[in-house]
Amino acid sequence: MELILDRLTKQYHNKIAVDCISLNLHKGVYGLLGANGAGKTTLMRIICGVLKADSGTVTYDGVDVSSEAYRAKLGYLPQDFGYYPDFTGMDFLIYMAALKGLTKIQAKRKANELLELVSLKEEAHKKIKKYSGGMKQRLGIAQALLNNPQILILDEPTAGLDPKERVRFRNIIAKIGKENIVILSTHIVSDIEHIADTVLMMKDGRLIYQGKWQEKSGDLEEFYLKQFEED
Ligand SMILES: Nc1ncnc2c1ncn2[C@@H]1O[C@H](COP(=O)(O)OP(=O)(O)OP(=O)(O)O)[C@@H](O)[C@H]1O
């Protein structure tokens, strides 16, 4: 299980959003930290194959990001995920499962299993427009897991969650990260300091820090703020 980013670069007009990023990722939770505009979304969209890099490659166990085989291993929750407000959580998952090629029976079984995982079983037959922000995010994670992905990409998944929802969310991610590669982006240090096995920090399109973060390394928030002090 190895995801390799090799010298990824992406430029918009005269702005370099991702600047020669190389990384080797294995099983575990990666917390991608960076201020607004650091390039997190651009990088994640490249890893998902939604956006093509100007140069560089993304491969998973040797399979290129542009291939169907790669996509089959990928789960993605974008920043602005479009839900269908009049669908129930269950209908939505079954619909998304059909789009991903599951049969009706598979879809039903998987939807039930995932609703359980994200603690939405009781709300499964409620319309999404009645869901709280946290419930929607959990449903978003569930849809990203429909194809049993080995790579799970979550773009700012904790935005707008209350503290209780954050804890619940962390527990779900920690569980998934035991067996898979999970990359989640945020600009909130406390979202990742307790669950990320590896901290990645981006600034101006570059990776300025990568590594484990433990108590003895000091205060992550302090370190993070220091990187942005001159701004
Ligand atoms: N489609 C685009 N056209 C032009 N510039 C863009 C485009 N998308 C992103 N950018 C610029 O590229 C840089 C990186 O943006 P990106 O969205 O990847 O950052 P981010 O770290 O995800 O920020 P945020 O947390 O605000 O989403 C920013 O300066 C942004 O303005």
The ligand as an SDF file (V2000), in Angstrom:
LIG
                    3D

 31 33  0  0  0  0  0  0  0  0999 V2000
   -9.2480   27.8120  -10.5400 N   0  0  0  0  0  0  0  0  0  0  0  0
   -8.3290   28.6620  -10.0730 C   0  0  0  0  0  0  0  0  0  0  0  0
   -7.8940   29.7220  -10.8290 N   0  0  0  0  0  0  0  0  0  0  0  0
   -6.9660   30.5710  -10.3670 C   0  0  0  0  0  0  0  0  0  0  0  0
   -6.3880   30.4660   -9.1550 N   0  0  0  0  0  0  0  0  0  0  0  0
   -6.7630   29.4650   -8.3620 C   0  0  0  0  0  0  0  0  0  0  0  0
   -7.7570   28.5070   -8.7760 C   0  0  0  0  0  0  0  0  0  0  0  0
   -7.9320   27.6160   -7.7680 N   0  0  0  0  0  0  0  0  0  0  0  0
   -7.0930   27.9760   -6.7730 C   0  0  0  0  0  0  0  0  0  0  0  0
   -6.3930   29.0910   -7.1310 N   0  0  0  0  0  0  0  0  0  0  0  0
   -5.3640   29.7590   -6.3020 C   0  0  0  0  0  0  0  0  0  0  0  0
   -4.3690   28.8010   -5.9660 O   0  0  0  0  0  0  0  0  0  0  0  0
   -3.9630   28.9520   -4.6050 C   0  0  0  0  0  0  0  0  0  0  0  0
   -4.1970   27.6690   -3.8380 C   0  0  0  0  0  0  0  0  0  0  0  0
   -5.6040   27.4440   -3.7040 O   0  0  0  0  0  0  0  0  0  0  0  0
   -6.2240   26.1980   -2.9410 P   0  0  0  0  0  0  0  0  0  0  0  0
   -7.6980   26.2980   -3.0470 O   0  0  0  0  0  0  0  0  0  0  0  0
   -5.5770   24.9610   -3.4250 O   0  0  0  0  0  0  0  0  0  0  0  0
   -5.7560   26.4680   -1.4420 O   0  0  0  0  0  0  0  0  0  0  0  0
   -6.2950   25.8680   -0.0810 P   0  0  0  0  0  0  0  0  0  0  0  0
   -5.0990   25.6680    0.7740 O   0  0  0  0  0  0  0  0  0  0  0  0
   -7.1290   24.6780   -0.3380 O   0  0  0  0  0  0  0  0  0  0  0  0
   -7.1710   27.0130    0.4910 O   0  0  0  0  0  0  0  0  0  0  0  0
   -8.6490   26.9510    1.1080 P   0  0  0  0  0  0  0  0  0  0  0  0
   -8.4730   26.4030    2.4610 O   0  0  0  0  0  0  0  0  0  0  0  0
   -9.0660   28.3660    1.0830 O   0  0  0  0  0  0  0  0  0  0  0  0
   -9.4500   26.0720    0.1980 O   0  0  0  0  0  0  0  0  0  0  0  0
   -4.7450   30.1410   -4.0660 C   0  0  0  0  0  0  0  0  0  0  0  0
   -3.9290   31.2910   -4.1910 O   0  0  0  0  0  0  0  0  0  0  0  0
   -5.9360   30.2480   -4.9830 C   0  0  0  0  0  0  0  0  0  0  0  0
   -6.3650   31.5780   -5.0750 O   0  0  0  0  0  0  0  0  0  0  0  0
  1  2  1  0
  2  3  1  0
  2  7  2  0
  3  4  2  0
  4  5  1  0
  5  6  2  0
  6  7  1  0
  6 10  1  0
  7  8  1  0
  8  9  2  0
  9 10  1  0
 10 11  1  0
 11 12  1  0
 11 30  1  0
 12 13  1  0
 13 14  1  0
 13 28  1  0
 14 15  1  0
 15 16  1  0
 16 17  2  0
 16 18  1  0
 16 19  1  0
 19 20  1  0
 20 21  2  0
 20 22  1  0
 20 23  1  0
 23 24  1  0
 24 25  2  0
 24 26  1  0
 24 27  1  0
 28 29  1  0
 28 30  1  0
 30 31  1  0
M  END
$$$$
